[in-house]
Amino acid sequence: LEGAFTQKLEAAASELAEEEAAREAGSAEDEAVPEEVRTLLGDRETLTNALTQAHDTRVAQLDAREDEARAREVAALKGTIERLQADEYGRNRGAVVEIWNLVHVEHKNELLELGAPA
């Protein structure tokens, strides 16, 4: 998406540079174009460098946002996994205690049946 935008921007800039070159040659009508724009359009290398720098800056910003989103997702996943592990540990611990109590009660009942003091 960014590449397509950059290509369209470069095509538009090239078209404007050609129009400016025609204006300077006197074959086109003189429109109200600021001097800074004329200077930039007159020097193709500077124009290309400016467009490349703008593209690189946008890509860097997008990469930074992607990294931030990835970091948030990883943190959320880590939190979810930790919560699930804690829940599972609690559930398993509860099951072990329940089994231990059942065995303890059964053992006590067996001792009572044998006549031994509990």
C-alpha positions, -999 to 999 in steps of 0.1 A, spaced: 0 0 0 28 24 9 47 14 -22 17 21 -44 12 55 -28 49 63 -33 47 53 -70 17 76 -75 34 104 -56 66 100 -77 45 100 -109 27 132 -99 60 149 -89 75 139 -122 45 154 -141 48 186 -121 85 187 -128 78 184 -165 52 211 -163 77 234 -145 103 226 -172 78 236 -199 69 268 -180 106 277 -178 109 271 -215 80 295 -220 57 270 -237 32 270 -208 13 297 -190 28 309 -158 7 299 -129 11 311 -93 37 286 -80 57 294 -49 94 299 -55 103 270 -31 82 246 -52 98 258 -84 132 253 -70 124 218 -58 107 209 -91 136 223 -111 161 200 -95 151 164 -101 178 149 -79 166 170 -49 130 161 -57 139 124 -59 158 126 -26 130 144 -9 104 118 -20 127 89 -10 133 105 24 95 110 29 89 74 19 116 61 43 102 82 71 67 69 65 79 33 64 99 38 96 68 52 113 47 23 101 74 -1 113 74 16 147 36 13 150 38 -24 140 65 -30 166 44 -13 193 13 -33 183 33 -65 183 47 -57 218 12 -51 231 0 -83 216 29 -103 231 23 -87 265 -14 -95 263 -7 -131 253 18 -135 281 -7 -122 306 -34 -145 293 -10 -175 294 0 -166 330 -36 -163 341 -45 -196 325 -16 -213 341 -25 -199 375 -61 -210 370 -50 -245 359 -26 -247 389 -54 -238 413 -78 -263 397 -52 -291 398 -43 -282 434 -80 -283 443 -83 -317 427 -53 -330 446 -67 -317 479 -100 -333 472 -84 -367 464 -62 -365 495 -93 -357 517 -112 -386 501 -83 -410 508 -79 -397 543 -117 -402 550 -116 -437 535 -85 -446 555 -103 -433 587 -134 -454 578 -113 -485 573 -96 -480 606 -130 -476 623 -142 -508 606 -111 -527 620 -118 -513 654 -88 -491 657 -91 -457 672 -91 -429 646 
